[in-house]
Amino acid sequence: MHVTARVEYALRALLALAAAEPSALTAHTLADTHGLPLTFLQSILGDLRRADLVYNQRLPRPGYRLARAAEELTVGEVLRLVSGARAEERAEPPAGEPSALVGALRQVWQAADTAQLEVINAVTLADLRDGRLPDLVRALLA
């Protein structure tokens, strides 16, 4: 799995918004306090708004807020929405009959992809915000 800077910054911004709830945070505040490039962050926040993950509150205190509860947003969902493609899809191998060795290698990639999906789809923003990882993730770290 390749995690781009865009995905990383989106997750960092969403985590900051989850931690700030119920307050709203401006793009400038997010950029300054979390070391994110402002112009890039503004583009990311626009994408997150269009994906209905955040909304831009105007008054009484302007800024961005989560559009859904942090408990409902998984890392996998954010990754898929921000990357603009199905992040879990591996490129198709070249055509032709694979040898037994290559077939076994494909099975390893499939198992690794499945494990990655299980992890990113199990972890919510609330889990990260609260510093409590699901049992599945803790077991893999042990």
Secondary structure, 3 states (H helix, E strand, C coil): CCCCHHHHHHHHHHHHHHHHCCCCECHHHHHHHHCCCHHHHHHHHHHHHHCCCEEEECCCCCEEEECCCHHHCEHHHHHHHHHCCCCCCCCCCCCCCCCHHHHHHHHHHHHHHHHHHHHHHHCEHHHHHHCCCCHHHHHHHC
